[in-house]
Amino acid sequence: MCCGRHRQWIVSGAQLLPGRPVRYFHKSKEVRVVAMLKKGTSGKPVKILQEKLGVDADGVFGPGTDAALRKYQEDNALAVDGIAGPDTFAQMGLHALILLRRGSKGETVKKVQDALGTGADGIFGGGTEKAVKDFQEKNGLKVDGLVGPATLAKMNIFKDEITEDTIKMSKADPQAADASQSGSVWDTVKGWFN
């Protein structure tokens, strides 16, 4: 069973963490929340990534996108793994695609932890999740423990880079969104995917 906010986002082959997709079910359709893009994923976020990489923007993460991403990662001293996750998105200026949650790791997580005043080990665990929820509640955000563009904007981590346009970009077309959705950034991003 699934709550209404997951109805629009049905993604084939996408994973939140390598080997550990988060699955929700609604009307016998599997729905996955995506924080990373890798070979086999498709949809608007892939198209945005492809445009930034300067490759054919067909919305399908195939061999050409993989090769271009690996080159970008190598050229920018990132982990060369062919997976576009929070650190790659931040380096590329694609802040609308950043989503951190329990289990996320890396420099972007460390920045969040620093902003929250928690131990900055770069691993988004239970303590970080609780601190995020407390921060969200104090700042009038949806309390879900997920760190997307709206939460990052309130934290001022990327204060010159995350604008209202960035947050709007992270939202799906309102016509594609389900009326029962709450309206948070990552609740509406679901409509981006095939």
ZIDA-V817857 format. One record per residue. N is the residue number from 1. RES is the residue in three letters. SS is DSSP state (2 for helix, 1 for strand, 0 for the rest). PSI is psi in whole degrees, -180 to 180 (* if undefined). D_FIRST is the distance of its C-alpha to the first C-alpha in Angstrom with 2 decimals. Layout:
n=N res=RES ss=SS psi=PSI d_first=D_FIRST
n=N res=RES ss=SS psi=PSI d_first=D_FIRST
This chain:
n=1 res=MET ss=0 psi=147 d_first=0.00
n=2 res=CYS ss=0 psi=147 d_first=3.77
n=3 res=CYS ss=0 psi=163 d_first=6.98
n=4 res=GLY ss=2 psi=-26 d_first=9.73
n=5 res=ARG ss=2 psi=-10 d_first=11.85
n=6 res=HIS ss=2 psi=8 d_first=10.40
n=7 res=ARG ss=0 psi=-32 d_first=10.87
n=8 res=GLN ss=0 psi=-17 d_first=14.44
n=9 res=TRP ss=0 psi=89 d_first=14.72
n=10 res=ILE ss=0 psi=114 d_first=14.56
n=11 res=VAL ss=0 psi=131 d_first=17.16
n=12 res=SER ss=0 psi=123 d_first=18.78
n=13 res=GLY ss=0 psi=5 d_first=20.40
n=14 res=ALA ss=0 psi=147 d_first=19.86
n=15 res=GLN ss=0 psi=141 d_first=19.64
n=16 res=LEU ss=0 psi=-45 d_first=19.54
n=17 res=LEU ss=1 psi=145 d_first=21.95
n=18 res=PRO ss=0 psi=122 d_first=24.01
n=19 res=GLY ss=0 psi=-2 d_first=22.34
n=20 res=ARG ss=1 psi=71 d_first=19.24
n=21 res=PRO ss=0 psi=146 d_first=16.60
n=22 res=VAL ss=0 psi=124 d_first=13.67
n=23 res=ARG ss=1 psi=137 d_first=10.59
n=24 res=TYR ss=1 psi=153 d_first=7.30
n=25 res=PHE ss=1 psi=137 d_first=5.45
n=26 res=HIS ss=1 psi=122 d_first=5.67
n=27 res=LYS ss=0 psi=48 d_first=7.79
n=28 res=SER ss=0 psi=16 d_first=8.82
n=29 res=LYS ss=1 psi=133 d_first=10.09
n=30 res=GLU ss=1 psi=137 d_first=10.19
n=31 res=VAL ss=1 psi=134 d_first=10.85
n=32 res=ARG ss=1 psi=138 d_first=13.29
n=33 res=VAL ss=0 psi=129 d_first=15.04
n=34 res=VAL ss=0 psi=131 d_first=18.72
n=35 res=ALA ss=0 psi=-4 d_first=21.68
n=36 res=MET ss=0 psi=150 d_first=24.09
n=37 res=LEU ss=1 psi=136 d_first=25.54
n=38 res=LYS ss=0 psi=175 d_first=27.16
n=39 res=LYS ss=0 psi=129 d_first=28.49
n=40 res=GLY ss=0 psi=-17 d_first=26.06
n=41 res=THR ss=0 psi=160 d_first=24.04
n=42 res=SER ss=1 psi=163 d_first=24.68
n=43 res=GLY ss=0 psi=-174 d_first=24.41
n=44 res=LYS ss=2 psi=-41 d_first=26.16
n=45 res=PRO ss=2 psi=-38 d_first=26.14
n=46 res=VAL ss=2 psi=-42 d_first=27.92
n=47 res=LYS ss=2 psi=-41 d_first=30.35
n=48 res=ILE ss=2 psi=-44 d_first=31.12
n=49 res=LEU ss=2 psi=-47 d_first=31.78
n=50 res=GLN ss=2 psi=-42 d_first=33.97
n=51 res=GLU ss=2 psi=-41 d_first=35.96
n=52 res=LYS ss=2 psi=-35 d_first=36.66
n=53 res=LEU ss=2 psi=-14 d_first=37.77
n=54 res=GLY ss=0 psi=29 d_first=39.96
n=55 res=VAL ss=0 psi=171 d_first=38.62
n=56 res=ASP ss=0 psi=118 d_first=37.63
n=57 res=ALA ss=0 psi=76 d_first=34.59
n=58 res=ASP ss=0 psi=-4 d_first=32.68
n=59 res=GLY ss=0 psi=7 d_first=29.23
n=60 res=VAL ss=1 psi=121 d_first=28.96
n=61 res=PHE ss=0 psi=94 d_first=29.46
n=62 res=GLY ss=0 psi=-162 d_first=32.05
n=63 res=PRO ss=2 psi=-39 d_first=35.26
n=64 res=GLY ss=2 psi=-42 d_first=37.16
n=65 res=THR ss=2 psi=-42 d_first=34.59
n=66 res=ASP ss=2 psi=-47 d_first=34.34
n=67 res=ALA ss=2 psi=-44 d_first=38.15
n=68 res=ALA ss=2 psi=-40 d_first=38.53
n=69 res=LEU ss=2 psi=-44 d_first=35.92
n=70 res=ARG ss=2 psi=-41 d_first=37.59
n=71 res=LYS ss=2 psi=-44 d_first=40.95
n=72 res=TYR ss=2 psi=-45 d_first=39.70
n=73 res=GLN ss=2 psi=-44 d_first=38.31
n=74 res=GLU ss=2 psi=-46 d_first=41.63
n=75 res=ASP ss=2 psi=-21 d_first=43.72
n=76 res=ASN ss=0 psi=21 d_first=41.89
n=77 res=ALA ss=0 psi=38 d_first=41.86
n=78 res=LEU ss=0 psi=165 d_first=38.09
n=79 res=ALA ss=0 psi=124 d_first=36.51
n=80 res=VAL ss=0 psi=93 d_first=37.09
n=81 res=ASP ss=0 psi=-2 d_first=33.89
n=82 res=GLY ss=0 psi=14 d_first=32.90
n=83 res=ILE ss=0 psi=123 d_first=29.67
n=84 res=ALA ss=1 psi=108 d_first=29.49
n=85 res=GLY ss=0 psi=-166 d_first=27.84
n=86 res=PRO ss=2 psi=-43 d_first=28.61
n=87 res=ASP ss=2 psi=-40 d_first=32.24
n=88 res=THR ss=2 psi=-46 d_first=32.99
n=89 res=PHE ss=2 psi=-44 d_first=31.41
n=90 res=ALA ss=2 psi=-45 d_first=33.45
n=91 res=GLN ss=2 psi=-36 d_first=36.61
n=92 res=MET ss=2 psi=-8 d_first=36.19
n=93 res=GLY ss=0 psi=19 d_first=35.64
n=94 res=LEU ss=0 psi=59 d_first=32.17
n=95 res=HIS ss=2 psi=-24 d_first=30.76
n=96 res=ALA ss=2 psi=-17 d_first=28.21
n=97 res=LEU ss=2 psi=-3 d_first=26.38
n=98 res=ILE ss=0 psi=131 d_first=26.38
n=99 res=LEU ss=0 psi=119 d_first=23.19
n=100 res=LEU ss=1 psi=145 d_first=23.61
n=101 res=ARG ss=0 psi=176 d_first=21.18
n=102 res=ARG ss=0 psi=129 d_first=21.45
n=103 res=GLY ss=0 psi=-18 d_first=23.02
n=104 res=SER ss=0 psi=152 d_first=24.91
n=105 res=LYS ss=1 psi=155 d_first=28.67
n=106 res=GLY ss=0 psi=-173 d_first=31.86
n=107 res=GLU ss=2 psi=-37 d_first=34.34
n=108 res=THR ss=2 psi=-37 d_first=31.96
n=109 res=VAL ss=2 psi=-42 d_first=30.17
n=110 res=LYS ss=2 psi=-41 d_first=33.70
n=111 res=LYS ss=2 psi=-41 d_first=34.48
n=112 res=VAL ss=2 psi=-46 d_first=31.46
n=113 res=GLN ss=2 psi=-42 d_first=32.46
n=114 res=ASP ss=2 psi=-45 d_first=36.05
n=115 res=ALA ss=2 psi=-31 d_first=35.05
n=116 res=LEU ss=2 psi=-13 d_first=33.12
n=117 res=GLY ss=0 psi=23 d_first=36.03
n=118 res=THR ss=0 psi=173 d_first=34.15
n=119 res=GLY ss=0 psi=125 d_first=35.48
n=120 res=ALA ss=0 psi=83 d_first=35.34
n=121 res=ASP ss=0 psi=-4 d_first=34.60
n=122 res=GLY ss=0 psi=10 d_first=32.37
n=123 res=ILE ss=1 psi=120 d_first=29.34
n=124 res=PHE ss=0 psi=93 d_first=26.33
n=125 res=GLY ss=0 psi=-163 d_first=25.53
n=126 res=GLY ss=2 psi=-39 d_first=24.45
n=127 res=GLY ss=2 psi=-42 d_first=27.66
n=128 res=THR ss=2 psi=-42 d_first=27.26
n=129 res=GLU ss=2 psi=-44 d_first=23.69
n=130 res=LYS ss=2 psi=-43 d_first=25.01
n=131 res=ALA ss=2 psi=-38 d_first=27.98
n=132 res=VAL ss=2 psi=-46 d_first=25.90
n=133 res=LYS ss=2 psi=-42 d_first=23.82
n=134 res=ASP ss=2 psi=-44 d_first=27.17
n=135 res=PHE ss=2 psi=-45 d_first=28.69
n=136 res=GLN ss=2 psi=-44 d_first=25.95
n=137 res=GLU ss=2 psi=-44 d_first=26.28
n=138 res=LYS ss=2 psi=-23 d_first=30.08
n=139 res=ASN ss=0 psi=14 d_first=30.07
n=140 res=GLY ss=0 psi=26 d_first=27.85
n=141 res=LEU ss=0 psi=164 d_first=25.08
n=142 res=LYS ss=0 psi=129 d_first=21.32
n=143 res=VAL ss=0 psi=95 d_first=20.78
n=144 res=ASP ss=0 psi=-5 d_first=18.19
n=145 res=GLY ss=0 psi=2 d_first=20.51
n=146 res=LEU ss=0 psi=140 d_first=20.49
n=147 res=VAL ss=1 psi=102 d_first=23.97
n=148 res=GLY ss=0 psi=-167 d_first=24.27
n=149 res=PRO ss=2 psi=-39 d_first=27.29
n=150 res=ALA ss=2 psi=-43 d_first=27.12
n=151 res=THR ss=2 psi=-43 d_first=27.15
n=152 res=LEU ss=2 psi=-39 d_first=29.78
n=153 res=ALA ss=2 psi=-42 d_first=31.86
n=154 res=LYS ss=2 psi=-29 d_first=31.95
n=155 res=MET ss=2 psi=-14 d_first=33.00
n=156 res=ASN ss=0 psi=26 d_first=35.82
n=157 res=ILE ss=0 psi=-44 d_first=35.38
n=158 res=PHE ss=0 psi=51 d_first=35.97
n=159 res=LYS ss=0 psi=-32 d_first=37.71
n=160 res=ASP ss=0 psi=-9 d_first=39.88
n=161 res=GLU ss=0 psi=-30 d_first=37.23
n=162 res=ILE ss=0 psi=110 d_first=34.07
n=163 res=THR ss=0 psi=177 d_first=35.02
n=164 res=GLU ss=2 psi=-36 d_first=33.34
n=165 res=ASP ss=2 psi=-37 d_first=33.55
n=166 res=THR ss=2 psi=-45 d_first=31.66
n=167 res=ILE ss=2 psi=-42 d_first=28.81
n=168 res=LYS ss=2 psi=-40 d_first=28.94
n=169 res=MET ss=2 psi=-31 d_first=28.97
n=170 res=SER ss=0 psi=-6 d_first=25.71
n=171 res=LYS ss=0 psi=148 d_first=24.01
n=172 res=ALA ss=0 psi=165 d_first=22.89
n=173 res=ASP ss=0 psi=124 d_first=24.86
n=174 res=PRO ss=0 psi=-29 d_first=23.95
n=175 res=GLN ss=0 psi=-25 d_first=24.09
n=176 res=ALA ss=0 psi=-16 d_first=21.30
n=177 res=ALA ss=0 psi=147 d_first=19.03
n=178 res=ASP ss=0 psi=140 d_first=16.54
n=179 res=ALA ss=0 psi=-23 d_first=18.14
n=180 res=SER ss=0 psi=-3 d_first=15.26
n=181 res=GLN ss=0 psi=150 d_first=15.65
n=182 res=SER ss=0 psi=-19 d_first=17.56
n=183 res=GLY ss=0 psi=1 d_first=20.33
n=184 res=SER ss=0 psi=162 d_first=20.55
n=185 res=VAL ss=2 psi=-53 d_first=22.00
n=186 res=TRP ss=2 psi=-13 d_first=19.16
n=187 res=ASP ss=2 psi=-34 d_first=16.62
n=188 res=THR ss=2 psi=-18 d_first=19.02
n=189 res=VAL ss=2 psi=-22 d_first=20.15
n=190 res=LYS ss=2 psi=-35 d_first=17.12
n=191 res=GLY ss=2 psi=-10 d_first=19.14
n=192 res=TRP ss=2 psi=-27 d_first=21.79
n=193 res=PHE ss=0 psi=152 d_first=20.32
n=194 res=ASN ss=0 psi=* d_first=20.73
